[in-house]
Amino acid sequence: KKHPMSFKTYIKNIEDKTGKTAKDFQTLAEQKGFTNNGELAVKATEITNWLKEDFELGHGHAMAMHAYIKGKRE
């Protein structure tokens, strides 16, 4: 039985694929106006669409990074 990927594994895979750290994505989201002082300023779909289009992330990975940007760490 295949175990679901852990949150940390998703984040690490994204970092390996894009060469950007989760913190980099958090900074980019802030620069783009998706967050305001770390608080989400847009709907989840705006962030996941950006991650899919600009970084070719799959849906699961985009959702994981969205959660990170939102403040999830475990």
Buried (B, 14 or more C-beta within 10 A) or exposed (E): EEEEBEBEEBBEBBBEEBEBEBEEBBBBBBEBEBBEEEEBBBEBEBBBEBBBEEBEBBEEBBBBBBBBBBEEEE
